[in-house]
């Protein structure tokens, strides 16, 4: 049961899941994703912005989604390396029959994008002038940082880009079609989601 909740959320609404399939309350939901589109979608380019917030869990985009047990995702997560230090991992992950396989992973801290002119960013284009003026004053003290996920899938090849930097690529032939969506463990704020079907070369 998904719904948008705005009361007490500040400048953004929230898409919340009231209960999971097992009747657990939303506060206990650990793995959540929202998906859209047709399972018949083939080659596709998917983009999504992740607005400021803590990144202490995995967040990213879903593609070639068949069902909750079969899909692929491009994610950014915090994890401890072999030395015990917290690092940022970018991963392409396949889930087949509920079992996760990491297709490719890299330890890489890509600088987030800075939103210096909020009126040019879709999230804020509907704001009234007084609200934009107040936001600009806040930005002067503390810039708004955002991540931009992108994954382009053609045939058996997926190319993942974060904030304009090519990060990962992998080949896998299990899923050639499927829906697209958003993925997170815990809380996340996404915006400006775009999906575009690609023509065959």
N, C-alpha and C positions, 0 to 999 in steps of 0.2 A: 504494500500500500504506500505509494509515493505521493508526497504533497509538498507544495511550496509554502514556507513559513517565513513571514517577514517581521512579526512582532518581536521587538527587543533584539533584532539582529544587526542594528546599525545601518550601514549604507548598502548592504546586500541582503537579498533574501536567501533562504536555504532550501535545498531540495532534501527532504528527510524521508527515511524509510521508517514507517510506524512499527512494523513487525517483519521479521524474516519468515521464511516458509515454515519454520519450526515453532513459530509463536513466541520467539524471544523478543523482548523489548528492544527498541532501536538503540538504546544506550549500550547494549551488549553486542551490537553488530560489528564484526571485525573485518570482514571482507565484503565490500560492496562495489558493485558496478552497475551503471545504467547503460543500456544499449538501445540502438535505434537502427532502422533500415531493414533491408531484406537479407535473408540468408543467401539469396541468389546473387548478391553483389560480388563482383569479381575483383578486378584491379581497381584500387582506390587510393586516393590521397586524403589523409585525415590530419587535421590540425586542431589544437586546443590550447588555450591559455590557462595557466595555473596562477591565480592571484596570491598575494602575500599570505603567509601562514607558516606554522611550524611544519617542518618536514622531518618528522621522526618516524614516519611509516612510508610504505611504498605508495606512489601516486603516478598515474600515467594514462595512456589510452589503450583501448581494446580494439582489435581488428580480427577479421575472419571468425567472428563469434558464431558458434553453432548452438550452444547451450552452456549453462554454468560449468559443465565438466569438460568442455572442448572449445578452446579459443586461443588466441595469441595476444600478447600485450607488450608495449614498450613502456618501461617504468624507470623512475628515479627513486632511489631509496638511500637511507642512511644505514650503514652497517659497520661492524668492527672488522678491521683487517687482522692478519695473523699476529701483528704486534699489539693488538688490543686498542688501536687508535680508531676513532670514528672517522669514516670516509664516506664520500658520495659514490654510489654505484649506479651506472646506467646499464639496463639489462633488456634484452629481447627474450621473452619467455613464452614457451608453448605449454598449454595445459591440454593433455589428451587423456580421456578417461579419468579425469580428476588428478592425474599425476603430472607434476611440473618438470619441465626440462628447460634448462637455460641454454638457449641457442647461441647467445654471445653476451659477454659481460665485460665492462671496462670500468676501472676506477678513474673517474674524471670529474673535476669540479668546474663545470661550465658557468661562467659569470651570467647571472640573470639579466634580463632586459630592464632598462630603467624607463619608467613612464614619466617623462618630464613635462609633456603637454597633454593633460588629461582630456581636453576637448577633441583631440585627434584619436582617442582610443574609444572603441565602440561602447564600452561599459558606461562611460560618462557622457556620451553625446546627447542623451535625453535629459540631463540634469539642467535645472534652472541656473541662470547666471549667478545669483548669490551663492548657491551651493558650490558652483565651480570655482568662484573666487575664494571661498573658504578653503576648498581643497588645494588650490594652488599655493596658498599660504602655508598649509601643512607640508606640501611637497618641498617647499623651499627649505624646510628644516629637516625633513625625513623623506627621501625619495621613495616612490612606490616601485618595488621590484617585482617582476613577473617572469615566469618560465613559459616558453612557447614550444610545445611538443609537436612534432610532425613525423608521420610515418607514411612512406610511399610503398605500396605493395603491388608488384607486377609478377604474375605467375607464381613461381616458387621463391621469389626474392623480395625481401623487405629491407628498406633503407630507412634508418631512424635519424632524425635531426633534432637537436635541442638548442633553442635560442640562436638559430642560424648556423650552428656548427654541426657538421656531419659527425655522428657519434658511433653508430653501429650499423652493420649490415649482416644479414644471414640468409641462408637458403633452407627451405623446408617444404616438402611436398605433401604434407598431410592434409592441410586445409587450403583449398583453392578459392573458396567463396565463403561469405559470411557477413554478418552485421558488424557495425562499428559502435564504439562507446567509450565510456570513461571508467577509470578504475582507481580505487583507493582502499587503504586499510586505515580506518579511522576517519578523521575529518579532512576535507579538502574543499577548496573553492575554485571552480573552473568557470571559464567564460570564453566567448568567441569561438565556439566549436564549429568547424567547417568540414564537410565531407564532400569530396568530388570524385566521381567515377572517372577513371583513366581509360583512354583508348588503347587498344592493342597496338604495339609497334609494328 
